[in-house]
Amino acid sequence: MASRQTDATEQESTSDSDREKTLNFRVNEEFKREFKGFAASQGLSMTELLKEGYALSKKKRQK
Protein backbone atom coordinates (compact mmCIF):
# COMPACT_ATOMS: atom_id res chain seq x y z
CA MET A 1 0.00 0.00 0.00
CA ALA A 2 2.84 2.38 0.73
CA SER A 3 3.93 2.22 -2.89
CA ARG A 4 0.43 3.11 -4.05
CA GLN A 5 0.40 6.16 -1.81
CA THR A 6 3.81 7.20 -3.08
CA ASP A 7 2.67 6.85 -6.70
CA ALA A 8 -0.43 8.94 -6.05
CA THR A 9 1.62 11.60 -4.29
CA GLU A 10 4.06 11.76 -7.22
CA GLN A 11 1.19 12.12 -9.68
CA GLU A 12 -0.41 14.89 -7.61
CA SER A 13 2.88 16.77 -7.50
CA THR A 14 3.06 16.93 -11.30
CA SER A 15 2.75 20.57 -12.30
CA ASP A 16 -0.42 21.70 -14.07
CA SER A 17 1.62 22.66 -17.13
CA ASP A 18 2.54 18.99 -17.64
CA ARG A 19 -1.09 17.83 -17.69
CA GLU A 20 -3.54 18.02 -20.53
CA LYS A 21 -6.47 20.37 -20.09
CA THR A 22 -9.99 20.18 -21.45
CA LEU A 23 -11.35 22.75 -23.88
CA ASN A 24 -15.01 23.45 -23.24
CA PHE A 25 -17.00 25.04 -26.02
CA ARG A 26 -20.25 24.31 -27.75
CA VAL A 27 -20.91 23.63 -31.41
CA ASN A 28 -24.15 22.63 -33.06
CA GLU A 29 -24.90 18.94 -33.49
CA GLU A 30 -24.48 19.01 -37.28
CA PHE A 31 -20.98 20.53 -37.04
CA LYS A 32 -19.92 17.97 -34.43
CA ARG A 33 -21.17 15.08 -36.55
CA GLU A 34 -19.41 16.41 -39.66
CA PHE A 35 -16.18 17.17 -37.78
CA LYS A 36 -16.12 13.75 -36.12
CA GLY A 37 -16.86 11.99 -39.42
CA PHE A 38 -14.17 13.90 -41.27
CA ALA A 39 -11.60 13.20 -38.55
CA ALA A 40 -12.44 9.49 -38.64
CA SER A 41 -12.25 9.38 -42.45
CA GLN A 42 -8.74 10.84 -42.23
CA GLY A 43 -7.68 8.38 -39.52
CA LEU A 44 -7.40 11.15 -36.93
CA SER A 45 -8.96 11.78 -33.57
CA MET A 46 -11.03 14.92 -33.19
CA THR A 47 -8.27 16.35 -30.99
CA GLU A 48 -5.59 15.64 -33.60
CA LEU A 49 -7.70 17.31 -36.30
CA LEU A 50 -8.31 20.35 -34.09
CA LYS A 51 -4.59 20.69 -33.34
CA GLU A 52 -3.67 20.30 -37.01
CA GLY A 53 -6.26 22.87 -38.06
CA TYR A 54 -5.03 25.29 -35.41
CA ALA A 55 -1.41 24.89 -36.55
CA LEU A 56 -2.38 25.54 -40.19
CA SER A 57 -4.50 28.56 -39.29
CA LYS A 58 -1.77 30.01 -37.07
CA LYS A 59 0.85 29.55 -39.80
CA LYS A 60 -1.39 31.21 -42.40
CA ARG A 61 -2.27 34.18 -40.19
CA GLN A 62 1.32 34.92 -39.15
CA LYS A 63 2.47 35.71 -42.67
C-alpha positions, 0 to 999 in steps of 0.5 A: 500500500505504501507504494500506491500512496507514493505513486499517487503523491508523485502524480499529484505533485506533477505541475499543471503545465505537464497535464492536458487540459480540457477545452469546453465550447459548444458547437451545433450537433451538425458541425460535431457530426461532420467534424467527427466523421471527417476526422475518422475518415482521415484516420485522426482523432477529433483532438488531432484534427483540431490541433492540425487545423489550429497549426495551419491557421496560425501559420497562415495568419502569421504571414 
